[in-house]
Amino acid sequence: MERVRIGIVGTGNIAPMNVRGYLEHPQCDVVAVCDPRREKAERMAAEWGVERVYDSLDGILADEEVDAVEILTPTYLHRDHVIAAARAGKHISCQKPIANSVADAREMVAACEEAGVVFRVTENAFHWPALMKAKELIAAGRIGTPTMIRIKTVVGRTDSEFQNTLEPEGYIWRFNNQSPGGHLFDDVVHKYATALWLTDDDIRSVQAVVRKAPLFFEAPTAAIWEYERDDLLGMMEVTYAPNMLIRSDHFGADEFFEIQGTDGYVWVTCLTGRLLDLPPVMLYEADGTQTNYSVDTHYETSFANASKHFVDSLLNNSQPDMSGELAVKVLQLCFAVYQASIERGPVDPSTIDTAVSPPWWPPSPELLMKEAMEMGAHIDRP
């Protein structure tokens, strides 16, 4: 394959950041756009310089000039869309999370293997320059043998143009029974993936406490997990601070990743936002030397890099970053955190074959309205 002709399936809130990388790649052509909202599809196609527009999945999958598809549809549609694309012989990149259940995810992987097509789940965190630098430093032995991975997510408020112009319909399905969980499923999946990717070690046991917060947030959450290697543990915390301003060009959130090793540690100080005025990557080594690394900290860069990586993988005939098998493990870790909190005991992620939801999920429409009104009243109060 000398060029990749890609079709975009779904033109929701996150689509422009994913499509940017395809448009910038010198050996990729975005040749078709598909969305059941014909008017939206036509508008985005015009913006991206794409001539062919479809309002049905069958239409774009029947297009012989489409080599691969980027599936950016709601998670509950991923199973059917990926299986259909595989049977049509298209290579597939699919937005995270892979699916609403482990069983569905495994069906998707099997369908792609049977069809002989490339399948990956898009994970922009793997292409965030700061995390890429951290993984490089770990692999080079700069902190010795990793012994602890600590990940923090804080959700607050922001006033970015991006967040203020998001389409509300892009969130409706995230708040009801079309999703098996809330924020820990939809967003923290990025952090679960990173926990498995930074050192390429599997997780064998999870313990956690998950609390309910307003709307679809699940905080405070605290989790600890054991990797297969006895001398490596992981910790994760998720907090919700609705009154705290987080500087960001995108979502009102930020993340921190600290990897401690036998000889030193590496700290990634940002992802989604710009909460702290610190270098994006800080390395402390055995002799006391501290090195700060300046890398690209534009959040959208990670999405563009992820798209370019998919194209490069197809051109080089190599497996892209997050394989279907890894995406299944990420989903199992997500559900293990819910299950460990419910059972108040350790859970082996590999034993989860279906889906797990927190006890209060899904929230009722009445409760969502009440919490939204209370939040709005609090924000508007002088």
C-alpha positions as CSV (number, residue, x, y, z in Angstrom):
1,M,0.0,0.0,0.0
2,E,1.5,3.3,-1.1
3,R,-1.3,5.6,0.0
4,V,-4.1,5.2,2.5
5,R,-7.6,6.3,1.5
6,I,-9.6,6.7,4.7
7,G,-13.3,7.2,5.4
8,I,-14.5,9.0,8.5
9,V,-17.5,7.5,10.3
10,G,-19.0,10.0,12.7
11,T,-18.6,13.7,12.9
12,G,-19.1,14.4,16.6
13,N,-17.3,16.6,19.0
14,I,-14.0,14.8,18.9
15,A,-13.8,14.2,15.1
16,P,-11.9,17.3,14.1
17,M,-9.0,16.5,16.3
18,N,-8.8,12.9,15.0
19,V,-9.2,14.0,11.3
20,R,-6.4,16.6,11.5
21,G,-3.7,13.9,11.5
22,Y,-5.1,12.2,8.5
23,L,-5.3,15.5,6.6
24,E,-1.7,16.4,7.5
25,H,-0.2,13.0,6.5
26,P,1.5,13.2,3.1
27,Q,0.5,9.6,2.2
28,C,-3.1,9.7,3.3
29,D,-6.3,11.0,1.6
30,V,-9.5,11.5,3.5
31,V,-11.9,10.4,0.7
32,A,-15.3,10.0,2.4
33,V,-17.3,11.2,5.4
34,C,-20.3,9.4,6.9
35,D,-22.9,10.6,9.5
36,P,-26.6,9.9,9.7
37,R,-27.0,13.7,10.1
38,R,-26.5,14.5,6.4
39,E,-26.3,18.2,6.9
40,K,-23.5,17.9,9.5
41,A,-21.6,15.4,7.4
42,E,-21.8,17.7,4.4
43,R,-20.6,20.7,6.5
44,M,-17.6,18.8,7.9
45,A,-16.8,17.3,4.5
46,A,-16.6,20.8,3.0
47,E,-14.4,21.9,5.8
48,W,-12.0,19.0,5.3
49,G,-12.1,19.2,1.5
50,V,-13.8,15.8,1.0
51,E,-16.1,15.2,-1.9
52,R,-18.0,12.1,-1.0
53,V,-20.6,12.1,1.8
54,Y,-22.7,9.2,3.1
55,D,-25.5,9.1,5.6
56,S,-25.4,5.4,6.2
57,L,-22.6,3.0,7.3
58,D,-23.5,0.6,4.4
59,G,-22.9,3.3,1.9
60,I,-19.3,4.2,3.0
61,L,-18.4,0.5,3.5
62,A,-19.5,-0.3,0.0
63,D,-17.2,2.4,-1.4
64,E,-14.3,0.6,-3.1
65,E,-12.1,3.6,-2.9
66,V,-12.1,3.5,1.0
67,D,-9.2,1.4,2.3
68,A,-9.7,2.1,6.0
69,V,-12.2,3.7,8.3
70,E,-11.9,5.8,11.5
71,I,-14.9,4.9,13.6
72,L,-15.9,7.9,15.8
73,T,-19.4,6.8,16.7
74,P,-20.8,6.4,20.2
75,T,-19.3,3.4,22.1
76,Y,-22.5,1.4,22.2
77,L,-22.4,1.3,18.4
78,H,-18.8,0.1,18.1
79,R,-19.5,-3.6,18.1
80,D,-21.8,-3.5,15.1
81,H,-19.8,-0.9,13.2
82,V,-16.5,-2.6,13.6
83,I,-17.8,-6.0,12.7
84,A,-19.6,-4.6,9.6
85,A,-16.4,-2.8,8.6
86,A,-14.3,-5.9,9.0
87,R,-16.7,-8.0,6.9
88,A,-16.4,-5.2,4.2
89,G,-12.6,-5.7,4.2
90,K,-11.8,-2.3,5.6
91,H,-8.9,-1.7,8.0
92,I,-10.2,-0.2,11.2
93,S,-9.3,2.4,13.8
94,C,-12.0,2.7,16.4
95,Q,-12.5,5.4,19.1
96,K,-12.0,4.3,22.7
97,P,-13.4,2.6,24.8
98,I,-13.5,-0.5,22.5
99,A,-17.0,-1.5,23.5
100,N,-19.6,-1.6,26.2
101,S,-18.7,-5.2,27.3
102,V,-15.8,-7.6,27.2
103,A,-17.9,-10.1,25.2
104,D,-18.6,-7.5,22.5
105,A,-15.0,-6.5,22.4
106,R,-13.9,-10.1,21.8
107,E,-16.4,-10.5,19.0
108,M,-14.9,-7.4,17.4
109,V,-11.4,-8.7,17.6
110,A,-12.4,-12.1,16.3
111,A,-14.2,-10.6,13.3
112,C,-11.2,-8.5,12.4
113,E,-8.9,-11.5,12.7
114,E,-11.2,-13.6,10.5
115,A,-11.4,-10.9,7.9
116,G,-7.6,-10.4,7.9
117,V,-7.9,-6.6,8.5
118,V,-5.9,-4.3,10.7
119,F,-7.7,-3.3,13.9
120,R,-6.6,-0.8,16.5
121,V,-8.4,1.2,19.2
122,T,-7.4,4.9,19.1
123,E,-5.6,6.0,22.3
124,N,-4.3,9.5,22.0
125,A,-2.5,9.2,25.4
126,F,0.0,6.8,23.8
127,H,0.9,9.7,21.4
128,W,1.0,12.5,24.0
129,P,4.6,13.8,23.6
130,A,5.2,14.0,27.4
131,L,4.0,10.4,28.0
132,M,6.0,9.2,25.0
133,K,9.1,10.8,26.5
134,A,8.4,9.2,29.9
135,K,8.0,5.8,28.3
136,E,11.3,6.3,26.4
137,L,13.1,7.3,29.6
138,I,11.7,4.2,31.4
139,A,12.7,1.9,28.6
140,A,16.2,3.4,28.6
141,G,16.7,2.5,32.2
142,R,17.0,6.1,33.4
143,I,15.0,5.4,36.6
144,G,16.1,1.8,37.0
145,T,13.4,-0.8,37.5
146,P,9.9,0.8,37.9
147,T,8.3,0.0,41.3
148,M,5.3,2.3,41.5
149,I,3.0,4.0,39.0
150,R,0.8,6.8,40.3
151,I,-1.9,8.5,38.2
152,K,-4.1,11.4,39.2
153,T,-7.0,12.9,37.4
154,V,-8.8,16.0,38.6
155,V,-11.9,17.4,37.0
156,G,-12.8,21.0,37.6
157,R,-14.2,23.9,35.6
158,T,-12.8,25.8,32.6
159,D,-14.0,28.4,30.1
160,S,-12.5,27.2,26.9
161,E,-14.1,27.8,23.5
162,F,-13.8,24.1,22.7
163,Q,-15.8,23.1,25.8
164,N,-18.3,25.9,25.4
165,T,-19.1,24.9,21.8
166,L,-19.5,21.1,22.3
167,E,-22.7,19.6,20.8
168,P,-24.9,18.5,23.8
169,E,-26.2,15.5,21.8
170,G,-22.7,14.1,22.0
171,Y,-23.2,13.5,25.7
172,I,-26.8,12.2,26.0
173,W,-25.8,8.6,25.5
174,R,-23.0,8.9,28.0
175,F,-25.6,9.6,30.7
176,N,-28.0,6.7,30.3
177,N,-28.1,3.0,29.9
178,Q,-26.4,3.2,26.5
179,S,-23.2,3.3,28.5
180,P,-22.3,0.9,31.3
181,G,-20.7,3.6,33.4
182,G,-19.9,7.2,33.8
183,H,-16.7,9.2,33.8
184,L,-14.5,6.3,34.9
185,F,-15.7,4.4,31.8
186,D,-15.7,7.2,29.3
187,D,-12.6,9.3,30.2
188,V,-10.5,7.5,32.8
189,V,-10.2,4.6,30.2
190,H,-7.3,6.8,28.9
191,K,-5.5,6.4,32.3
192,Y,-6.2,2.7,32.5
193,A,-4.7,2.3,29.1
194,T,-1.6,4.3,30.1
195,A,-1.2,2.2,33.3
196,L,-0.8,-0.9,31.1
197,W,1.3,0.7,28.4
198,L,4.0,2.6,30.3
199,T,5.8,-0.6,31.4
200,D,4.0,-3.2,29.3
201,D,3.1,-5.2,32.4
202,D,-0.3,-6.9,32.9
203,I,-2.4,-6.3,36.0
204,R,-3.5,-9.3,38.1
205,S,-5.4,-7.7,41.0
206,V,-7.4,-4.5,41.7
207,Q,-8.8,-3.0,44.8
208,A,-10.8,0.2,44.7
209,V,-13.3,2.6,46.3
210,V,-15.6,4.5,43.9
211,R,-18.0,7.2,45.1
212,K,-20.8,8.9,43.2
213,A,-20.5,12.5,42.3
214,P,-23.0,14.8,40.4
215,L,-24.1,14.0,36.8
216,F,-21.9,11.2,35.4
217,F,-18.8,11.8,37.5
218,E,-17.5,9.1,39.8
219,A,-15.4,10.7,42.5
220,P,-13.6,10.6,44.7
221,T,-12.2,7.3,43.4
222,A,-9.1,5.6,44.8
223,A,-7.7,2.4,43.3
224,I,-4.6,0.2,43.8
225,W,-3.5,-2.6,41.6
226,E,-0.8,-5.3,41.5
227,Y,1.0,-6.0,38.3
228,E,2.2,-9.5,37.4
229,R,5.6,-8.4,38.6
230,D,5.6,-8.6,42.4
231,D,7.8,-5.4,42.8
232,L,5.5,-3.2,40.8
233,L,2.3,-1.6,42.1
234,G,0.0,1.1,40.7
235,M,-2.2,3.7,42.3
236,M,-4.9,5.9,40.8
237,E,-7.0,8.7,42.1
238,V,-9.8,10.6,40.5
239,T,-11.2,13.8,42.1
240,Y,-14.0,16.2,41.2
241,A,-13.5,19.9,42.1
242,P,-16.4,21.8,40.4
243,N,-15.4,25.2,41.9
244,M,-11.7,25.0,40.8
245,L,-10.6,26.7,37.6
246,I,-8.3,24.5,35.4
247,R,-6.5,26.4,32.7
248,S,-7.3,24.5,29.5
249,D,-7.9,24.9,25.8
250,H,-10.2,21.9,25.8
251,F,-11.8,20.0,28.8
252,G,-11.8,21.3,32.4
253,A,-9.5,18.5,33.6
254,D,-5.9,17.6,34.0
255,E,-3.8,14.6,34.8
256,F,-0.4,13.7,36.4
257,F,1.7,10.5,36.0
258,E,4.5,9.7,38.3
259,I,6.7,6.6,37.8
260,Q,9.0,5.7,40.6
261,G,12.0,3.4,39.9
262,T,14.8,1.9,41.9
263,D,17.1,4.6,40.7
264,G,14.9,7.7,40.2
265,Y,11.5,8.9,39.0
266,V,9.9,10.6,36.1
267,W,6.9,12.9,36.4
268,V,4.5,13.9,33.6
269,T,2.8,17.1,34.9
270,C,0.0,17.6,32.4
271,L,-2.2,16.1,29.8
272,T,-5.6,17.6,29.1
273,G,-5.0,21.0,30.7
274,R,-2.4,23.4,32.1
275,L,-3.1,23.2,35.8
276,L,0.5,23.7,37.0
277,D,3.3,26.0,35.8
278,L,5.9,23.1,35.5
279,P,7.9,21.5,32.7
280,P,5.8,18.8,31.1
281,V,8.3,16.1,31.9
282,M,10.7,16.1,34.9
283,L,13.3,13.3,35.4
284,Y,15.2,12.8,38.7
285,E,18.1,10.3,38.5
286,A,20.1,8.3,40.9
287,D,22.9,10.8,41.2
288,G,20.5,13.6,42.1
289,T,20.5,15.1,38.6
290,Q,17.2,16.7,37.6
291,T,16.4,17.1,33.9
292,N,13.4,19.0,32.6
293,Y,12.1,18.2,29.1
294,S,10.2,20.7,26.9
295,V,7.8,19.0,24.5
296,D,4.7,19.9,22.6
297,T,1.8,20.3,25.1
298,H,-1.1,21.1,22.8
299,Y,-3.6,18.4,23.6
300,E,-4.8,18.1,20.1
301,T,-1.3,17.1,19.0
302,S,-1.8,13.7,20.7
303,F,-4.9,13.0,18.5
304,A,-3.1,14.1,15.3
305,N,-0.2,11.9,16.2
306,A,-2.4,8.9,16.8
307,S,-4.0,9.3,13.4
308,K,-0.7,9.6,11.6
309,H,0.5,6.5,13.5
310,F,-2.4,4.5,12.1
311,V,-1.5,5.5,8.6
312,D,2.1,4.7,9.1
313,S,1.2,1.3,10.4
314,L,-0.9,0.5,7.3
315,L,1.9,1.7,5.0
316,N,4.5,-0.3,6.9
317,N,2.3,-3.4,7.3
318,S,2.8,-3.3,11.1
319,Q,0.3,-3.6,14.1
320,P,-0.7,-0.1,15.4
321,D,-0.4,0.9,19.0
322,M,-3.5,-0.4,20.8
323,S,-4.3,-3.8,19.5
324,G,-7.7,-5.3,20.1
325,E,-6.2,-7.6,22.7
326,L,-4.7,-4.7,24.7
327,A,-8.0,-2.8,24.4
328,V,-9.8,-5.8,25.9
329,K,-7.4,-5.7,28.9
330,V,-8.1,-2.0,29.3
331,L,-11.8,-2.6,29.4
332,Q,-11.4,-5.4,31.9
333,L,-9.3,-3.1,34.2
334,C,-12.1,-0.4,34.0
335,F,-14.7,-2.9,35.0
336,A,-12.5,-4.4,37.7
337,V,-12.3,-1.0,39.4
338,Y,-16.2,-0.9,39.6
339,Q,-16.4,-4.5,40.7
340,A,-13.7,-4.2,43.4
341,S,-15.5,-1.2,44.9
342,I,-18.9,-3.1,44.9
343,E,-17.4,-6.2,46.4
344,R,-15.0,-4.4,48.8
345,G,-12.3,-6.9,47.8
346,P,-9.6,-7.7,45.2
347,V,-10.6,-8.5,41.7
348,D,-8.6,-10.2,38.9
349,P,-9.4,-8.2,35.7
350,S,-8.9,-11.2,33.5
351,T,-11.9,-12.9,35.1
352,I,-14.3,-10.3,33.8
353,D,-16.1,-11.5,30.6
354,T,-19.1,-9.2,30.4
355,A,-19.6,-5.7,31.9
356,V,-19.8,-4.2,35.4
357,S,-21.6,-1.0,36.4
358,P,-21.6,1.0,39.6
359,P,-24.7,0.4,41.8
360,W,-26.3,3.8,41.0
361,W,-25.9,3.5,37.2
362,P,-27.6,4.7,35.1
363,P,-28.9,7.8,36.8
364,S,-32.5,8.7,36.4
365,P,-33.4,11.7,34.1
366,E,-35.0,13.3,37.2
367,L,-31.8,13.0,39.2
368,L,-29.7,14.3,36.3
369,M,-31.9,17.3,35.9
370,K,-31.9,18.0,39.7
371,E,-28.1,17.8,39.8
372,A,-27.7,20.0,36.7
373,M,-30.0,22.7,38.1
374,E,-28.1,22.6,41.5
375,M,-24.8,22.9,39.7
376,G,-26.0,25.8,37.5
377,A,-27.4,27.7,40.5
378,H,-24.1,27.3,42.3
379,I,-22.1,28.5,39.4
380,D,-24.3,31.5,38.8
381,R,-24.3,32.5,42.5
382,P,-22.4,35.8,43.1
